[in-house]
Structure formats: C-alpha cells, structure tokens
C-alpha cells in the first residue's frame, strides 16, 4: 500500500537530515502543510529548535494581498511569521523531492481562529449567541468565496502532484481551543450536533427558506440541551447518533436542519474541488479529509460517500478509533478511487505505531488503498522506528 507521512515545513527547513529520515520510513509521499491553523508543535530532532509556535492560521508560501486574487477583499490569507518565513512550503517541498518523495499539499480551510478574531461576523454562532472564532460559517457567501479561492491557491503549489483538503465543511464545538475546558459535560453525539448548529444571519435565512422559524428553532435547541447541562446521561444505545438528535429536537425539525447543512457543505465542496482542478495540471490528485456521517463536524467533516467520490479523487479517513469509517466509502468506490486510511503514529498523542501493520492489514481488507501517517515531524525516534518496521512488513 502506498503510504504518505504528514509533515510541516518547519520539520524540514534547517534540518538537512529530515528528508532522508522521512523517506527511510518506507513512505513514497509527503503530505506537506501549505495552509495551516495556529498550533504549538514539537520538533524532537531539529538541530535549531524543539518547539515551534505558529501564532495564527497562515499560508506557508508567499501570497500577494494586492494581487488579482485578493485585492480589495476583506477576507484573505495571512502569511506566516517567523515560524515559516518566505516560501517555507517551497523550500521544504524541494528538499523532500530531492529525497525521492512525491509531495502533495495539505490545506486546512474552515478552521481559522485569526479569521474569527479579525472578522467576528464570519464565525459560527450557536443557539445561545456564542461565537466560535475558530469555525468560519461555510454558509456565508463571502466566507465561501474566500475558502474556494484559498483552496485553489494553497493546493496548487509548484511541483505538487496533488492535494489533501482538510476542514472543507462544517466545524463545531470540538476543537481543543487554547487551554480547552469544554469536556465537563458529556454532550454526546446529539448534543455536539446541536451545539454546532449555526444561527448567523446566513444560516437563519437558510432555515427560514426551508420553513423553520429561526427564533423558534434556537429556542428548541436550548430546550433540548437543558437536560444535558443538568447532567442527564448522553446518548444511550437506543438514542445514539442521529436518533438522539431526532429525540431531542424532533424528527422533522432535525431533518430540515440537516438538509440545510448537508446542501451547504456539499455545494462548497463541489466549488472548492472545481476551483482546484481549474488551477491544477492534468493528473493532479484531489482528496478530502472526510467522515461518512454527513452531520459530523470538524477537521474530517461529514460527507455523503457516494457524492464526494463523484467529485473528488478520493478521501482521507480517520482510523485512530478503528477501521469502521472506511467501509461506507469502500462500498461507493470505483476503479482508481483513493481511500487513504489515516493512522496516528505518535504514541504520546494516542497513536500506536507498533500496531500499524495489523491496522493497515485490516483496513486493506475493508477496501483502503493507501495509508496516511500522522505525523512524521512530531513522532519520537522510537515511534519512527516502529513505523519503519511496520511499513516494511506490509
């Protein structure tokens, strides 16, 4: 199975041994960040630093705010600071290519706390009126236009053979934002969906266009959540998943909100993929990080498997909790479809590099065609060695 390792430019730039070290894992590809959210990252082998603090969401290549793509627009990407100066992406990509690796871009889209801080009106607003500055609302026309253009610019970098688009859909409460303190109440799958419903002007208009009074809907959401705030058990076996949302919100109301959100995400994904293809050379591969349950939100937003595999060349599917999410995509796959199973290999972040070979064998049996390894720059030496052995055994 073809394998690719996720990498940041700062893992490579300034460390002449990094490209060969990554190639020696047995991967054929590096998925290199070109646009990324704020983070604090470990660099356990870098000769000049051990911690990199990316202070805000940024593009990791030169962008021209006065150029034809961005001139006169309020929403536009920000260049990185000293954690990724100049063309950090381009420098790292060239070094990885010299080591024999095929380079694909890694582009984070609807996850941007700087956008929310500078333009609060772009953020998801929950039923209580709280804004999620890390989560741009993908229903807003200006935000959608920004995300589509960012996807095209960041994905199609010189020499890249493909791209992986992360967070191309709805984001919600789940984030691990700064020093996160949101796990004190068990909301369950249904509660998380209700906390992700947006009530910005664009979404209120969307609900109204489908026959829902947005004020009554917000009141219904708050009423439905009240037992959870009081400590009621989260989803039990009979009310897990979507059944729990229907129980809390009512079947028809739940259906209408989901239909609005599904259509909004689907049309954005279509537009972004089309924009990337319009900029890209022939044969450029476009994958989306995705979850097969359409109402799920986050870095791997929910999609309809049949639809997304008719739009993109494939998907990257999280497999940290097991291989189950691969199956719905495999059932819709066609010849040439890429189904990449994403495994964490950083043991300190919950990964199991020692179990990678067995996990890869399971997902291969279920229809996965490739592997993604998160994350070559963050892993310890022992994690990398376990990964190298696992890939060698496949």
Wavefront OBJ file of the C-alpha trace (Angstrom):
o trace
v 0.000 0.000 0.000
v 1.249 3.456 -0.840
v 1.913 5.437 2.332
v 2.347 9.155 2.942
v 3.557 10.970 6.038
v 2.188 14.325 7.153
v 4.914 16.944 7.537
v 5.222 20.644 8.408
v 7.736 22.843 6.584
v 9.470 23.621 9.875
v 10.162 19.908 10.356
v 12.338 20.012 7.228
v 13.742 23.507 6.754
v 17.001 23.885 8.638
v 17.349 20.144 9.218
v 19.301 18.607 6.324
v 18.727 15.084 7.631
v 14.927 15.331 7.758
v 14.051 14.462 4.123
v 16.103 11.255 4.082
v 14.797 10.326 7.533
v 11.217 10.623 6.296
v 11.948 8.713 3.095
v 13.631 5.958 5.123
v 10.311 5.210 6.820
v 9.256 3.490 3.612
v 6.753 6.144 2.509
v 6.546 7.258 -1.123
v 4.838 10.562 -0.458
v 4.976 13.531 1.910
v 1.783 15.460 2.583
v 3.225 18.887 3.340
v 1.302 21.708 5.008
v 0.744 24.689 2.712
v -2.019 26.407 4.720
v -2.410 25.591 8.397
v -4.120 26.702 11.586
v -2.417 28.019 14.708
v -0.522 25.380 16.644
v 2.303 24.664 19.052
v 4.372 21.807 17.689
v 7.252 19.680 18.911
v 10.294 19.199 16.680
v 12.178 16.489 18.582
v 15.166 16.162 16.234
v 15.617 19.615 14.723
v 19.142 20.998 15.169
v 17.947 24.563 15.863
v 14.715 24.282 17.872
v 12.453 21.919 19.781
v 9.183 23.898 19.845
v 7.539 25.855 17.042
v 4.679 28.202 17.874
v 2.528 29.108 14.899
v 0.659 32.056 16.335
v -2.176 32.199 13.840
v -3.652 30.458 10.816
v -1.462 31.237 7.832
v -0.353 30.245 4.380
v 3.178 28.885 4.361
v 4.167 30.292 0.983
v 4.288 33.852 -0.417
v 0.863 35.309 -1.183
v 0.096 38.696 -2.713
v -2.677 40.573 -0.857
v -2.669 43.188 -3.611
v -2.686 40.654 -6.440
v -5.633 39.834 -8.693
v -6.953 37.082 -6.433
v -7.106 39.050 -3.183
v -7.008 42.788 -3.967
v -9.849 44.719 -2.335
v -11.179 41.750 -0.382
v -11.699 41.873 3.372
v -11.155 38.118 3.736
v -7.752 36.986 2.555
v -4.977 34.723 3.821
v -2.202 35.873 6.118
v 1.444 34.934 5.605
v 3.186 33.119 8.415
v 5.502 34.840 10.843
v 8.995 33.751 11.777
v 7.872 30.148 12.297
v 7.615 29.706 8.492
v 9.187 32.704 6.727
v 9.340 33.297 2.995
v 8.423 30.327 0.851
v 8.713 27.817 3.674
v 6.496 25.352 1.842
v 8.511 25.607 -1.381
v 11.828 25.146 0.382
v 10.632 22.054 2.229
v 8.948 20.616 -0.857
v 12.162 20.881 -2.872
v 14.157 19.118 -0.162
v 11.593 16.300 0.093
v 11.529 15.870 -3.675
v 15.337 15.571 -3.728
v 14.939 12.682 -1.287
v 12.724 10.907 -3.817
v 9.369 11.720 -2.269
v 6.277 12.801 -4.169
v 4.901 15.923 -2.492
v 1.204 16.717 -2.057
v -0.107 19.855 -0.386
v -2.015 19.754 2.902
v -4.532 22.591 3.092
v -6.612 23.462 6.172
v -9.661 25.532 5.228
v -12.689 26.177 7.503
v -10.662 26.250 10.716
v -9.156 29.660 11.319
v -9.232 31.500 14.633
v -7.491 34.578 13.225
v -10.290 34.993 10.700
v -12.814 34.836 13.532
v -10.865 37.328 15.639
v -10.477 39.889 12.854
v -13.911 39.332 11.311
v -16.244 38.119 14.089
v -19.225 38.117 11.779
v -17.748 35.210 9.817
v -17.937 32.784 12.744
v -20.436 30.065 13.576
v -22.917 31.338 16.202
v -24.634 28.756 18.407
v -28.194 28.850 19.721
v -27.080 30.815 22.795
v -25.435 33.546 20.721
v -21.869 32.361 21.438
v -19.419 32.729 18.563
v -16.884 30.069 17.632
v -13.982 32.157 16.304
v -12.112 29.033 15.181
v -15.057 27.962 12.972
v -15.919 30.077 9.912
v -19.552 29.634 8.899
v -19.493 27.991 5.488
v -22.971 29.287 4.611
v -21.841 32.903 4.281
v -21.190 33.945 0.663
v -18.003 35.928 1.357
v -16.576 33.143 3.501
v -17.381 30.533 0.881
v -15.678 32.617 -1.808
v -12.603 33.032 0.411
v -12.381 29.288 1.128
v -12.761 28.343 -2.528
v -10.012 30.741 -3.612
v -7.753 29.717 -0.736
v -8.204 26.068 -1.709
v -7.137 26.797 -5.277
v -4.119 28.909 -4.319
v -2.795 26.778 -1.482
v -3.423 23.409 -3.118
v -1.752 24.006 -6.445
v 1.791 24.844 -5.461
v 4.690 24.451 -7.914
v 5.658 20.816 -8.335
v 2.850 19.395 -6.172
v 1.296 16.202 -7.530
v -1.918 16.518 -5.556
v -3.611 17.974 -2.511
v -5.458 16.942 0.633
v -8.143 19.395 1.721
v -8.871 19.342 5.451
v -11.815 21.031 7.200
v -13.732 21.553 3.966
v -17.120 21.553 5.681
v -18.771 22.493 8.942
v -16.766 22.998 12.126
v -18.358 22.928 15.568
v -17.592 22.943 19.271
v -14.923 20.250 19.076
v -11.611 21.998 18.659
v -9.149 21.822 21.561
v -9.044 25.617 21.546
v -6.167 27.121 23.575
v -6.417 25.640 27.107
v -9.641 23.780 26.384
v -12.136 23.408 29.227
v -15.238 22.105 27.455
v -15.390 18.441 28.460
v -17.036 18.915 31.856
v -20.465 17.957 30.492
v -20.932 14.835 28.389
v -22.876 16.137 25.409
v -22.701 13.004 23.288
v -23.114 12.890 19.545
v -26.544 14.539 19.631
v -25.512 17.358 21.937
v -22.475 18.107 19.824
v -24.701 18.381 16.749
v -27.000 20.838 18.495
v -24.038 22.891 19.696
v -22.762 23.001 16.110
v -25.973 24.410 14.622
v -25.227 27.930 13.418
v -27.539 30.942 13.833
v -25.613 33.591 11.956
v -27.717 35.697 9.549
v -26.941 33.422 6.592
v -27.949 30.270 8.453
v -31.076 31.890 9.892
v -32.049 32.783 6.336
v -31.317 29.223 5.261
v -33.568 27.734 7.952
v -36.335 30.186 7.098
v -36.075 29.265 3.435
v -36.831 25.665 4.419
v -39.839 26.567 6.524
v -38.304 26.823 10.005
v -38.649 29.900 12.198
v -35.020 30.501 13.275
v -36.027 32.036 16.618
v -38.235 29.063 17.461
v -35.501 26.710 16.284
v -32.918 28.352 18.558
v -35.355 28.110 21.471
v -35.940 24.424 20.664
v -32.200 23.784 20.630
v -31.717 25.456 24.009
v -34.643 23.485 25.464
v -33.297 20.238 24.053
v -29.857 20.848 25.548
v -31.076 21.741 29.040
v -31.236 18.137 30.349
v -27.643 17.601 29.231
v -26.451 20.673 31.148
v -28.195 19.238 34.191
v -26.184 16.046 33.898
v -28.575 13.709 32.110
v -26.807 10.743 30.511
v -25.604 11.307 26.972
v -26.605 9.052 24.067
v -27.659 5.570 25.241
v -27.845 2.626 22.859
v -31.383 3.460 21.750
v -30.713 7.154 21.201
v -27.180 7.131 19.835
v -26.206 9.085 16.760
v -28.914 10.669 14.641
v -31.707 9.014 16.627
v -30.558 11.056 19.611
v -30.783 14.298 17.626
v -34.312 13.403 16.496
v -35.325 12.620 20.068
v -34.006 15.945 21.371
v -35.133 18.191 18.507
v -37.998 16.343 16.863
v -37.743 14.238 13.743
v -38.933 16.778 11.154
v -37.043 19.740 12.598
v -33.885 17.674 12.805
v -34.334 16.555 9.199
v -34.690 20.117 7.907
v -31.610 21.395 9.746
v -29.555 18.505 8.420
v -30.796 19.036 4.870
v -29.741 22.692 5.005
v -26.314 21.891 6.397
v -25.713 18.956 4.046
v -26.526 21.046 0.980
v -24.350 23.931 2.194
v -21.336 21.689 2.736
v -21.879 19.710 -0.451
v -22.000 22.752 -2.713
v -18.922 24.263 -1.061
v -17.001 21.029 -1.584
v -18.043 20.942 -5.234
v -16.948 24.546 -5.756
v -13.605 24.119 -3.994
v -12.675 20.950 -5.875
v -13.670 22.565 -9.184
v -11.516 25.616 -8.388
v -8.521 23.421 -7.580
v -8.938 21.439 -10.797
v -9.178 24.661 -12.810
v -5.751 25.751 -11.487
v -4.056 22.347 -11.485
v -2.178 20.458 -14.192
v -3.622 17.299 -15.673
v -3.415 14.318 -13.336
v -3.383 16.426 -10.156
v -4.988 14.391 -7.357
v -7.631 15.948 -5.089
v -8.533 14.226 -1.814
v -10.734 15.395 1.057
v -10.359 14.582 4.737
v -13.789 13.168 5.462
v -16.192 11.295 7.725
v -19.011 9.214 6.167
v -21.696 10.623 8.512
v -22.899 13.883 6.996
v -23.856 15.621 10.254
v -20.414 15.164 11.820
v -18.237 18.269 12.012
v -14.560 19.108 12.411
v -11.280 18.530 10.617
v -12.830 15.468 8.945
v -16.266 16.902 8.145
v -19.198 14.690 7.303
v -19.853 13.913 3.651
v -22.105 11.646 1.640
v -19.686 8.950 0.398
v -21.344 8.440 -2.978
v -21.447 12.157 -3.690
v -17.935 13.062 -2.576
v -16.382 10.192 -4.533
v -18.128 11.524 -7.642
v -16.497 14.931 -7.043
v -13.005 14.225 -5.688
v -10.442 11.534 -6.457
v -10.822 10.067 -3.012
v -10.814 10.657 0.727
v -8.554 10.534 3.759
v -10.405 8.752 6.567
v -9.505 8.839 10.293
v -8.798 5.359 11.649
v -7.482 6.169 15.134
v -10.578 4.556 16.665
v -10.661 1.594 14.299
v -11.317 0.857 10.637
v -15.106 1.217 10.647
v -15.287 4.532 8.800
v -13.597 3.042 5.721
v -16.489 0.714 4.833
v -19.101 3.298 3.711
v -16.559 4.800 1.316
v -15.383 1.402 0.060
v -18.981 0.499 -0.790
v -19.106 3.508 -3.138
v -15.587 3.332 -4.532
v -14.756 2.832 -8.183
v -11.585 1.839 -10.009
v -8.958 4.449 -9.231
v -10.675 5.825 -6.140
v -8.200 6.612 -3.373
v -9.298 5.522 0.099
v -6.486 6.576 2.417
v -6.669 5.319 5.991
v -5.170 7.843 8.410
v -3.341 6.338 11.407
v -1.691 8.323 14.214
v 1.880 7.151 14.790
v 2.751 9.436 17.721
v 2.379 7.321 20.846
v 2.322 10.385 23.098
v -0.755 11.596 21.217
v -2.604 8.291 21.391
v -1.039 6.660 18.352
v 0.071 3.040 18.144
v 2.917 2.698 15.652
v 3.568 -0.818 16.914
v 0.074 -1.811 15.811
v 0.314 -0.115 12.431
v 0.949 -3.263 10.407
v -2.088 -5.033 11.848
v -4.247 -1.932 11.460
v -3.149 -1.483 7.871
v -3.961 -5.093 7.081
v -7.473 -4.639 8.495
v -8.236 -1.515 6.504
v -6.772 -3.060 3.334
v -9.199 -5.949 3.727
v -12.028 -3.414 4.038
v -11.071 -1.604 0.849
v -8.482 1.006 1.813
v -5.943 1.635 -0.932
v -3.392 3.864 0.817
v -2.118 4.883 4.249
v -1.602 8.279 5.855
v 0.690 8.603 8.871
v 0.187 11.388 11.388
v 2.788 12.765 11.896
v 6.427 12.248 10.854
v 7.648 15.527 12.351
v 6.004 15.051 15.747
v 6.976 11.439 16.394
v 9.823 10.290 18.616
v 12.718 8.258 17.268
v 11.219 5.067 18.702
v 7.844 5.812 17.097
v 9.526 6.359 13.744
v 11.465 3.119 14.065
v 8.261 1.202 14.875
v 6.610 2.825 11.855
v 9.517 1.878 9.590
v 9.273 -1.746 10.714
v 5.511 -1.795 10.219
v 5.718 -0.426 6.692
v 8.500 -2.867 5.892
v 6.264 -5.747 6.954
v 3.416 -4.755 4.659
l 1 2 3 4 5 6 7 8 9 10 11 12 13 14 15 16 17 18 19 20 21 22 23 24 25 26 27 28 29 30 31 32 33 34 35 36 37 38 39 40 41 42 43 44 45 46 47 48 49 50 51 52 53 54 55 56 57 58 59 60 61 62 63 64 65 66 67 68 69 70 71 72 73 74 75 76 77 78 79 80 81 82 83 84 85 86 87 88 89 90 91 92 93 94 95 96 97 98 99 100 101 102 103 104 105 106 107 108 109 110 111 112 113 114 115 116 117 118 119 120 121 122 123 124 125 126 127 128 129 130 131 132 133 134 135 136 137 138 139 140 141 142 143 144 145 146 147 148 149 150 151 152 153 154 155 156 157 158 159 160 161 162 163 164 165 166 167 168 169 170 171 172 173 174 175 176 177 178 179 180 181 182 183 184 185 186 187 188 189 190 191 192 193 194 195 196 197 198 199 200 201 202 203 204 205 206 207 208 209 210 211 212 213 214 215 216 217 218 219 220 221 222 223 224 225 226 227 228 229 230 231 232 233 234 235 236 237 238 239 240 241 242 243 244 245 246 247 248 249 250 251 252 253 254 255 256 257 258 259 260 261 262 263 264 265 266 267 268 269 270 271 272 273 274 275 276 277 278 279 280 281 282 283 284 285 286 287 288 289 290 291 292 293 294 295 296 297 298 299 300 301 302 303 304 305 306 307 308 309 310 311 312 313 314 315 316 317 318 319 320 321 322 323 324 325 326 327 328 329 330 331 332 333 334 335 336 337 338 339 340 341 342 343 344 345 346 347 348 349 350 351 352 353 354 355 356 357 358 359 360 361 362 363 364 365 366 367 368 369 370 371 372 373 374 375 376 377 378 379 380 381 382 383 384 385 386 387 388 389 390 391 392 393 394
